[in-house]
Amino acid sequence: MPATTPKTTQKAALWKQKNAQKQQRIKQLATRITQLTNSRYHWRNKYYELKKSQQPQPPKHHPYCLKLMYLSVVLHIHHNLSLRACSAALVEVAQLYGQTIKRVSATTIRAWSRRMGHYYLQMQLEAGSYILIADESILVGQQKLLVLLAVKVDNLSRIAPLTMADVWVIHVQSATSWKGADIAPIIEQKSQSPGVHFAYAISDKGHNLRKAFSLCELPWVEDVTHRIATQTRLLFEKDADFNAFIARQQLTRAKWALSQYAPYLPPNLRKKARFHQLLSSADWAQRVLSNWSTLPVEVQTELSYVVDYELLIRFLQQVQMIVGRFSELVKAKGINHNTQPCWRASQRALEANWQEQGWVVSERLACFLAGLDTYLLQSQESVRGPSQILCCSDVLESMFGKYKYGLSKQVISDESVKMAAFGRGITLTDVRNAMGCITHKFLRETELGQPASLMKLRRDALPKNDLKTYPR
């Protein structure tokens, strides 16, 4: 064994010192690595938690995110996109923002939209005085759709033409028959909400609706649009010249429907609604006469009968002017103590204008004007309390049109509940609440409670089969 020298001892001590420093450095680096690793995991977890918190969470028992559901129901209910078009639009919007989503089933979007309708129907009216607007509508089949609207009365605001955002849909239901005794309990139930009072009701002259209002002791105001249409029908229904003029127009439509003269076609008048639309016929005839000299010879030859009915067209123009002035006055401002003086002033202005043009006020036209005067008196006598009387239900007709020609596929079904969401400002909170409150079980129960739609009856009556031979 070699002898230990001072030099060797010094080297060993130096080595030990360096080794201790190295071990200490390794220990420090290991501690630092552990700290960095823990910090990295900490901040990564914090980032994912923040990212998750910022993302909309799907409602309970639903796999889709809230914003996706919101966009679907808004596109379908407010913008009349079909169910499949909504599904395709969601995929396209997601791709535009660099996202990939699974295509949503049309049945799923349909269920979401029905949930929104039921959610708004279940909301309670705020305490206050309301005007009730009621009507029923039909489509193909026996089903009749009853809809009740409520308009809050505010004495401090001027009555103006209503929009869908101004009304609350408080009841939507279809049945094969609606009698006054069936409608009255529904109105009474709605009026039993805390602080809710119906001042009066607006509808057409349907006997079942008027009977229901009578049972509820509710004053009734006839809808001005239906009243004008009724008086117009009485004015022209048995008029031989008018019916012959309309018949010639229909022949012209049939002859020119697919020809180069289609721009000159008269308006299409459905037989049931021709008295609502006769003003468009008068406007077309007036345009033909005013531009007669510039029309092609072939058009003049075909439309020569318009010249023969010039007196009838003048009479139609007079009715058009009366209806326009009366509607502008009554629909925009309602009926109040100034309505009759303003209407008399409008009549005098019209008569002065006609006198300048050499037009006369016939006995039939005077009866038409007297009928409108009677309507104003009857409306003021039926409702004596409020200073202004709302008398127009055009907003309900607009909702029927939106449902019939936008969402219903020409049949009345359980989808009619969507009408409750037409005028509502749908929000993310509303969608979340609707998806949580309205369960699938509830949808199934309400669907089973509805009468069978025409489509289902058609499938049951004519089921598909695989017969290779047919009976002779």
C-alpha positions in Angstrom: 0.0 0.0 0.0 1.5 3.3 -1.0 2.3 5.7 1.7 0.0 8.7 2.1 1.8 11.9 1.4 0.6 15.4 2.0 0.2 15.9 -1.7 -2.1 12.9 -2.0 -4.1 14.0 1.0 -4.6 17.5 -0.5 -5.8 16.0 -3.8 -8.3 13.8 -2.0 -9.7 16.7 0.0 -10.0 18.7 -3.2 -11.8 15.9 -5.0 -14.2 15.5 -2.0 -14.9 19.2 -2.1 -15.6 19.2 -5.8 -17.8 16.1 -5.5 -19.8 17.7 -2.7 -20.3 20.8 -4.8 -21.3 18.7 -7.7 -23.9 16.7 -5.7 -25.2 19.9 -4.3 -25.6 21.3 -7.8 -27.3 18.1 -9.0 -29.7 18.3 -6.0 -30.4 22.0 -6.8 -31.1 21.2 -10.5 -33.3 18.3 -9.5 -35.3 20.5 -7.2 -35.6 23.1 -9.9 -36.8 20.5 -12.4 -39.4 19.4 -10.0 -40.5 22.9 -9.4 -40.7 23.6 -13.2 -42.6 20.4 -13.8 -45.1 21.2 -11.1 -45.4 24.8 -12.3 -46.0 23.6 -15.9 -48.7 21.2 -14.8 -50.2 23.9 -12.6 -50.4 26.5 -15.4 -51.5 24.0 -18.0 -54.4 22.8 -15.7 -55.3 26.4 -15.0 -55.4 27.2 -18.8 -57.7 24.2 -19.5 -60.0 25.1 -16.6 -60.2 28.7 -17.9 -60.8 27.6 -21.4 -63.5 25.1 -20.2 -65.2 27.8 -18.1 -65.3 30.2 -21.1 -66.9 27.6 -23.4 -70.7 27.4 -23.2 -71.7 24.3 -21.2 -74.5 22.2 -22.7 -77.7 22.2 -20.7 -78.4 19.3 -18.5 -79.2 16.0 -20.3 -78.2 17.6 -23.6 -75.0 16.8 -25.6 -75.0 20.0 -27.7 -73.7 23.3 -26.6 -76.1 26.2 -25.7 -75.1 28.5 -28.5 -75.7 25.8 -31.1 -79.2 25.2 -29.8 -79.8 29.0 -29.7 -78.8 29.5 -33.3 -80.9 26.6 -34.4 -84.2 27.8 -32.8 -83.6 31.4 -33.9 -83.0 30.4 -37.5 -86.0 28.1 -37.6 -88.6 30.1 -35.6 -87.7 33.7 -36.4 -86.2 33.4 -39.9 -88.4 30.5 -41.3 -85.5 28.3 -42.2 -86.6 24.7 -42.6 -85.3 22.1 -40.2 -82.8 20.5 -42.6 -81.7 24.0 -43.8 -80.9 24.9 -40.1 -78.9 21.8 -39.7 -76.8 22.5 -42.8 -76.4 26.2 -41.9 -74.9 25.2 -38.5 -72.3 23.0 -40.2 -71.4 25.8 -42.6 -71.1 28.4 -39.9 -68.8 26.1 -37.8 -66.5 25.5 -40.8 -66.3 29.3 -41.4 -64.8 29.6 -37.8 -62.5 26.7 -38.2 -64.6 24.3 -36.2 -66.0 20.9 -37.0 -69.4 19.8 -35.6 -71.5 16.8 -36.2 -74.6 17.5 -38.3 -77.6 18.0 -36.0 -80.7 16.0 -36.8 -83.8 17.8 -38.1 -85.9 16.0 -35.5 -83.7 17.3 -32.8 -84.1 20.9 -33.9 -87.8 20.3 -34.2 -87.9 19.2 -30.6 -85.8 22.2 -29.5 -88.2 24.6 -31.2 -91.3 22.9 -29.6 -89.6 23.2 -26.2 -89.2 27.0 -26.8 -92.9 27.3 -27.6 -94.0 25.3 -24.5 -91.6 27.3 -22.4 -93.1 30.7 -23.4 -96.7 29.3 -23.1 -96.0 28.3 -19.5 -94.8 31.8 -18.6 -97.2 33.8 -16.4 -98.5 37.1 -17.6 -97.4 40.1 -15.6 -100.1 41.8 -13.5 -102.0 44.4 -15.4 -104.9 45.0 -17.7 -104.9 43.3 -21.1 -106.8 43.2 -24.4 -107.7 39.7 -25.6 -107.4 38.9 -29.3 -108.9 35.5 -30.4 -109.3 33.7 -33.7 -109.3 30.2 -35.1 -107.8 29.1 -38.4 -108.2 26.0 -40.6 -106.0 24.2 -43.1 -106.5 20.9 -45.0 -108.5 18.5 -42.9 -110.8 18.9 -39.9 -108.4 20.5 -37.5 -109.1 24.0 -36.3 -106.4 26.0 -34.5 -107.4 28.3 -31.7 -105.0 31.0 -30.7 -105.4 33.6 -27.9 -103.2 36.7 -27.8 -102.9 39.2 -24.9 -101.9 42.9 -25.4 -101.1 44.9 -22.4 -103.0 48.1 -22.0 -100.9 51.2 -21.3 -102.9 54.4 -21.0 -99.8 56.5 -21.4 -98.9 55.3 -24.8 -100.6 55.9 -28.2 -102.2 52.9 -29.8 -100.2 51.9 -32.9 -100.3 49.0 -35.3 -99.3 45.9 -33.4 -96.3 43.8 -34.2 -95.5 40.2 -33.0 -93.2 41.7 -30.3 -96.2 43.6 -28.8 -98.3 40.5 -28.1 -98.1 37.5 -25.8 -99.4 34.2 -27.1 -101.2 32.7 -24.1 -102.9 29.7 -25.7 -102.4 27.5 -28.8 -104.5 24.4 -29.3 -106.0 22.4 -32.2 -109.2 20.5 -32.2 -111.8 19.3 -34.6 -114.4 21.6 -33.2 -114.4 24.7 -31.0 -117.6 25.8 -29.2 -118.2 28.7 -27.0 -118.5 26.5 -24.0 -115.0 25.0 -24.8 -113.3 28.4 -25.2 -114.8 30.1 -22.2 -113.0 28.0 -19.5 -109.7 28.6 -21.2 -110.2 32.4 -21.0 -111.4 32.2 -17.4 -108.3 30.2 -16.5 -106.0 32.8 -18.0 -107.8 35.6 -16.3 -107.3 33.9 -12.9 -103.5 34.7 -12.9 -102.6 37.1 -10.1 -103.4 40.7 -11.1 -104.4 39.9 -14.6 -107.6 41.5 -16.0 -109.0 41.4 -19.5 -110.6 44.7 -20.4 -112.3 43.5 -23.7 -111.8 41.1 -26.6 -111.3 41.5 -30.3 -112.3 38.9 -32.9 -114.3 38.4 -36.0 -118.1 37.7 -35.8 -117.6 34.0 -35.2 -120.5 32.7 -33.1 -118.4 30.5 -30.9 -116.0 33.2 -30.0 -118.7 35.7 -29.2 -120.5 33.1 -27.1 -117.3 32.5 -25.2 -116.9 36.2 -24.5 -120.5 36.4 -23.4 -120.0 33.5 -20.9 -117.0 35.3 -19.5 -118.8 38.7 -19.4 -116.2 40.2 -21.6 -117.0 43.2 -23.9 -116.5 42.4 -27.5 -115.1 44.6 -30.3 -115.4 43.5 -33.9 -112.1 43.3 -35.8 -112.1 46.2 -38.3 -110.4 44.2 -41.1 -113.2 41.6 -41.0 -115.8 44.3 -40.8 -114.5 46.0 -43.9 -114.3 42.7 -45.7 -117.9 41.8 -44.7 -119.2 45.1 -46.0 -117.3 44.8 -49.2 -118.7 41.3 -49.7 -122.3 42.6 -49.2 -121.5 45.4 -51.7 -120.2 43.2 -54.5 -121.3 39.7 -53.9 -124.4 39.9 -56.1 -123.1 42.6 -58.5 -123.3 41.1 -62.0 -120.8 43.5 -63.5 -118.3 42.9 -60.8 -118.5 39.1 -61.1 -118.3 39.3 -64.9 -115.3 41.5 -64.6 -113.5 39.1 -62.2 -114.4 36.2 -64.5 -112.8 37.9 -67.5 -109.7 38.5 -65.4 -109.4 34.8 -64.5 -109.8 33.9 -68.2 -106.9 36.3 -69.0 -104.8 34.7 -66.4 -105.4 31.3 -67.7 -104.6 32.4 -71.3 -101.4 34.4 -70.6 -100.0 32.5 -67.6 -97.1 31.0 -69.7 -96.9 33.6 -72.4 -94.8 36.6 -73.1 -97.6 38.8 -71.8 -97.3 37.5 -68.2 -96.2 41.0 -67.0 -99.7 42.3 -67.9 -101.5 39.5 -65.9 -104.3 40.6 -63.5 -103.9 39.7 -59.9 -104.9 36.2 -58.8 -108.1 36.3 -56.7 -109.0 33.2 -54.7 -112.8 32.7 -54.7 -113.0 32.7 -50.9 -110.9 35.8 -50.4 -111.7 37.8 -53.5 -113.5 40.5 -51.5 -110.3 41.0 -49.4 -108.3 41.3 -52.5 -110.5 43.3 -54.8 -108.5 46.5 -54.1 -105.5 44.9 -55.9 -107.8 44.2 -58.8 -108.9 47.9 -58.9 -105.3 49.0 -58.7 -104.4 46.8 -61.7 -107.3 48.0 -63.8 -106.4 51.6 -63.0 -102.8 51.0 -64.1 -104.1 49.5 -67.4 -106.3 52.4 -68.2 -103.7 55.0 -67.3 -101.0 53.3 -69.5 -103.4 52.3 -72.3 -101.7 54.2 -75.0 -98.4 52.6 -74.4 -99.7 49.0 -74.3 -98.9 46.6 -77.2 -101.7 46.1 -79.7 -102.1 42.4 -78.7 -102.5 43.5 -75.0 -105.0 46.2 -75.9 -107.1 43.6 -77.8 -107.1 41.1 -75.0 -107.8 43.7 -72.3 -110.4 45.7 -74.2 -113.0 44.6 -71.6 -111.2 46.8 -69.0 -112.4 49.9 -71.0 -115.9 48.6 -71.0 -115.9 48.4 -67.2 -114.5 51.9 -66.7 -117.5 52.9 -64.5 -117.1 49.8 -62.3 -113.3 50.5 -62.0 -114.1 54.1 -60.9 -116.4 52.7 -58.3 -113.8 50.3 -57.1 -111.3 53.1 -56.8 -113.7 55.0 -54.7 -114.1 52.0 -52.4 -110.3 51.7 -52.3 -109.9 55.3 -51.2 -112.5 54.9 -48.5 -111.0 51.7 -47.1 -107.5 53.2 -47.2 -108.5 56.3 -45.3 -110.6 54.5 -42.8 -107.9 51.8 -42.2 -105.2 54.4 -41.8 -107.2 56.3 -39.2 -108.6 53.4 -37.2 -105.8 50.8 -37.4 -103.1 53.2 -36.5 -104.8 55.2 -33.7 -107.6 53.0 -32.6 -111.1 54.4 -31.8 -111.3 57.4 -29.5 -113.4 60.6 -29.1 -111.6 62.2 -32.0 -112.2 59.3 -34.5 -115.6 60.3 -35.7 -114.7 64.0 -36.3 -111.5 63.0 -38.1 -113.5 60.4 -40.2 -116.1 63.0 -41.2 -113.3 65.4 -42.2 -111.8 62.6 -44.4 -115.1 61.9 -46.0 -115.6 65.6 -46.9 -112.1 65.7 -48.4 -112.8 62.6 -50.5 -116.1 64.0 -51.7 -114.5 67.3 -52.6 -111.8 65.4 -54.6 -114.4 63.3 -56.4 -116.5 66.4 -57.2 -113.5 68.0 -58.9 -113.0 64.9 -61.0 -116.7 64.7 -61.9 -117.3 61.5 -59.8 -120.6 61.0 -58.0 -121.3 59.4 -54.6 -123.8 56.7 -55.5 -126.4 55.3 -53.2 -124.4 52.1 -52.7 -121.3 54.1 -51.8 -123.4 56.1 -49.3 -124.6 52.8 -47.7 -121.0 51.6 -47.5 -119.9 54.8 -45.7 -123.0 54.5 -43.3 -121.9 51.0 -42.4 -118.5 52.3 -41.4 -120.1 55.0 -39.3 -122.2 52.4 -37.6 -119.2 50.3 -36.8 -117.6 53.2 -35.0 -120.7 53.8 -32.9 -121.1 50.1 -32.0 -117.5 49.8 -31.0 -117.7 52.8 -28.7 -120.9 51.6 -27.1 -119.5 48.1 -26.5 -116.4 49.4 -24.6 -117.0 52.6 -22.6 -114.1 52.5 -20.2 -110.8 53.1 -22.0 -110.1 56.4 -23.9 -108.7 54.4 -26.8 -110.1 51.2 -28.2 -107.9 48.8 -30.1 -109.9 47.2 -32.9 -107.4 45.5 -35.2 -106.3 41.8 -35.1 -104.0 41.9 -38.2 -101.1 40.8 -36.1 -102.8 37.4 -35.4 -103.5 37.0 -39.1 -99.8 37.6 -39.7 -98.9 34.9 -37.2 -101.3 32.5 -38.9 -99.6 33.3 -42.2 -96.1 32.8 -40.8 -97.2 29.4 -39.4 -99.2 28.2 -42.4 -96.8 29.1 -45.1 -93.5 28.9 -43.3 -93.5 26.1 -40.8 -96.6 23.9 -41.0 -96.3 22.3 -44.4 -100.0 23.1 -44.9 -101.2 20.9 -42.1 -102.1 21.7 -38.4 -99.9 19.6 -36.1 -98.2 19.8 -32.7 -95.7 22.2 -34.2 -98.3 25.0 -33.9 -96.9 25.6 -30.3 -94.0 27.4 -32.0 -96.3 30.3 -32.5 -95.7 31.2 -28.9 -92.1 32.1 -29.7 -92.7 34.1 -32.9 -92.6 37.6 -31.3 -90.3 36.8 -28.3 -86.7 37.9 -28.2 -85.1 34.5 -27.7 -82.0 34.7 -25.4 -79.4 32.2 -24.3 -81.0 32.2 -20.8 -84.4 31.4 -22.3 -82.9 28.5 -24.3 -81.2 27.1 -21.3 -84.3 27.3 -19.2 -86.5 25.8 -21.9 -84.2 22.9 -22.4 -84.1 22.2 -18.7 -87.8 22.8 -17.8 -89.5 21.1 -20.8 -88.6 17.4 -20.7 -88.8 14.9 -23.5 -91.5 13.1 -21.6 -93.6 16.3 -21.5 -93.2 16.6 -25.3 -94.3 13.1 -25.8 -97.4 13.6 -23.6 -98.4 16.8 -25.4 -97.9 15.2 -28.8 -100.1 12.3 -27.8 -102.7 14.7 -26.5 -103.0 16.5 -29.9 -105.4 15.2 -32.6 -103.8 13.2 -35.3 -102.4 15.4 -38.2 -103.5 14.9 -41.8 -100.2 13.4 -42.7 -100.5 10.7 -40.1 -104.1 10.0 -41.1 -103.0 9.8 -44.7 -100.3 7.2 -43.8 -102.8 5.2 -41.8 -105.4 5.3 -44.5 -103.1 4.4 -47.4 -100.2 2.4 -45.9 -97.4 1.2 -48.1 -97.3 -2.4 -49.1 -95.3 -4.7 -51.3 -98.1 -6.2 -53.4 -96.9 -7.5 -56.8 -100.4 -7.8 -58.2 -103.3 -5.4 -57.8 -107.0 -6.2 -57.6 -109.0 -5.8 -60.7 
